[in-house]
Amino acid sequence: MRLARAIAGDIALYNEEKIVQGIQDDNLFDVLEAEIEEGLNLYRSRVAPELFETTNFFNLAIVDVILKGKGHIKSNIW
C-alpha cells in the first residue's frame, strides 16, 4: 500500500493542474490516463504478482491520494 500511495502521490504532485481541470470537467481519468497507466505499470513491476492480482491497492491509492483531498474543487460529480 505504501508503494501505491507513493506512486499516486507523485502523479498528484506533478499533475496538479490536470487534476483540477479533470475534476472540473468530469474527465479526470481520461486526462490522467497516461500517467495512471505508467504508475500502474511501475507498481506492477515492483510488487509480487500474487499481490498485484489479489489486491486493489493501486486503485485505492489513486482515490485516496488524488481525489480525497480535492472535494473543495467545484464539480458536477459531487
C-alpha positions in Angstrom: 0.0 0.0 0.0 2.9 2.4 0.8 4.3 2.0 -2.7 0.9 2.5 -4.3 0.4 5.7 -2.3 3.9 7.0 -3.1 3.3 6.5 -6.9 -0.2 8.2 -6.6 1.5 11.0 -4.7 3.9 11.6 -7.5 1.1 11.6 -10.0 -0.7 14.2 -7.9 2.4 16.3 -7.3 3.4 16.6 -10.9 -0.1 16.9 -12.4 -2.0 19.3 -10.1 -3.3 21.4 -13.0 -4.5 18.4 -14.9 -6.2 17.0 -11.8 -8.1 20.2 -11.1 -9.2 20.6 -14.7 -10.1 16.9 -14.9 -12.3 17.2 -11.8 -14.0 20.3 -13.0 -14.7 18.8 -16.5 -15.6 15.4 -15.1 -13.0 13.6 -17.2 -10.2 13.1 -14.7 -9.4 9.5 -15.6 -9.3 10.4 -19.3 -6.9 13.4 -18.6 -4.6 11.3 -16.4 -4.9 8.1 -18.4 -1.2 8.0 -19.5 0.1 9.0 -16.0 -2.1 6.4 -14.3 -1.1 3.7 -16.7 2.6 4.5 -16.2 2.1 4.4 -12.4 0.2 1.1 -12.6 3.0 -0.4 -14.7 5.6 0.8 -12.2 3.5 -0.6 -9.3 3.1 -3.9 -11.1 6.8 -4.2 -11.7 7.6 -3.6 -8.1 5.2 -6.0 -6.3 4.8 -9.8 -6.3 2.4 -11.0 -9.0 0.2 -12.6 -6.3 -0.2 -9.3 -4.5 -0.9 -7.4 -7.7 -3.6 -9.9 -8.7 -5.3 -10.2 -5.4 -5.4 -6.6 -4.1 -6.6 -3.3 -5.4 -4.0 -1.1 -3.5 -3.1 1.0 -6.6 -6.7 1.9 -7.4 -7.4 2.7 -3.7 -4.3 4.9 -3.6 -5.5 6.8 -6.7 -8.8 7.6 -5.0 -7.3 8.3 -1.5 -4.3 10.4 -2.6 -5.6 12.2 -5.8 -9.4 12.5 -5.2 -10.0 12.6 -1.5 -8.3 15.9 -0.9 -9.9 17.6 -3.8 -13.5 17.8 -2.6 -13.2 21.6 -2.5 -12.9 21.8 -6.3 -16.2 22.8 -7.9 -17.5 19.9 -10.0 -20.8 18.3 -11.2 -19.6 14.9 -10.0 -20.2 15.9 -6.3 
